[in-house]
Amino acid sequence: MATTKIWKFKSRVDTLINYAINGEKTEEKLYVSGVNCMPDTAYVEMTNVKKQFFKTDGIQCFHGYQSFAEGEVTPAQAHEISVKLAEELWGDRFQVIVSTHLNTDNIHSHFVVNSVSFVDGKRFNNTKKDYAMMRKISDRLCEEYGLSVLKKEEKYDKYANSSVYKELMKDSIDYAIENANNFANFVRTLEDLDYIVTERNGELSIRRKPYKRNTRVERQFGKNYSKDMIIKRIIETQPNRSYKIAPYILTRAFTQKYTKFKEVDVGKLGFLGALLFKDVKVPASLVENAVKSNLKTMTPELIKAIKQMDEYSKQARFLAKYKIQTEEQLIEFEKSAYKRVKPWKSERENLWRANKRAKTEDEKKFIEELIINISKQITPVDEELRICRCVMKRSEEIRKAELRKLLEEEKNKSLNDMKKNKERTR
């Protein structure tokens, strides 16, 4: 699976080319290629085309990338796919530098595309249609090389299942459709479920406090959630509607988290698994009672139960993934993960400082893209560190609780012995 992106660049082209063909990131330029130009003289060649057609101002070039899933592709394969992508997209009209960087866990390629065509002098116009074509050709090439490709439905499912909040949001929309007589009633149902609904130019957005950002429903959940499709689904469900439908927004997220937790064999997690999960009680009755009473809003208790189950499933899967069975192994993982993420964070801090000193918007955008790429490497490691530290904290709290219980039992035993001795002396 490969992700792609492309954006305009107004600053000096040579700055971007030098970044792209950096020898430290490309195995001493082994994975650098030129399409309609030579890598070492690309800046001069691109500038000459601009001068030839009197278009030296404005957008200087376009910067794109193609990033591959970790461990799925070799450097040679990645570069070969990226060169083919560049040739198919721009090879008939534009000069392009293709460079494949190996300095991160995710092998990724950069594209530097001249903004002016060497054929007719027309500028490259990066529209939504152009980006869709880039995405489509990238997916096709990945399939040809036997790499995974994320289908549209999978992309929407991935977004919807990426957090409890998004799962509940999608379920809430489905529930409102199933229980609405018309579109106005659909909106009121969502508002009854504590969502703020806005509509602009026929596009729906919703959010729930304390979240501040709106979620564009069709964009994030697919065409089946456009306003027209929602109205159509409301009409289609009318004949078979049952107003006794249980609000499964209360159960689905919880059930999914509980299922993920059950999939892990806690018994194989050794000492830590036994310590952390032996007394875990799944509050399923809380959810069942909510469904029976036909609640339409999430109570604080239910939200807490879902979040708690989610956290337990994350912790169990984390321990199983890295085969951590003791507290010593947990400490070793924390040290190695911190050591791995520290240089990335240092580099990101330097980029933020450079971003503050940037003089043009293009320069800022370029640096911000680099920051985004580094953050993609940092985020999953930071999340595992957070889970690791939560496990440490829980195990320490459980140990302290067990120690307090033991001391209390010994104290009570001593008091009972003293009472017995007194009774005997009488």
Secondary structure, 3 states (H helix, E strand, C coil): CEEEEEEEECCCHHHHHHHHCCCCCCCCCCCEEEECCCHHHHHHHHHHHHHHCCCCCCCCEEEEEEEECCCCCCHHHHHHHHHHHHHHHHCCCCCEEEEEECCCCCCEEEEEEECECCCCCCECCCCHHHHHHHHHHHHHHHHHCCCCCCCHHHHHHHHHCCCHHHHHHHHHHHHHHHCCCCHHHHHHHHHHCCEEEEEECCEEEEEECCCCCCEEHHHHHCHHHCHHHHHHHHHHHCCCCCCCCCCHHHCHHHHHHHHHHHHCCHHHHHHHHHHHHCCCCCCHHHHHHHHHCCCCCCCHHHHHHHHHHHHHHHHHHHHHHCCCCCHHHHHHHHHHHHHHHHHHHHHHHHHHHHHHHCCCHHHHHHHHHHHHHHHHHHHHHHHHHHHHHHHHHHHHHHHHHHHHHHHHHHHHHHHHHHHHHHHHHC
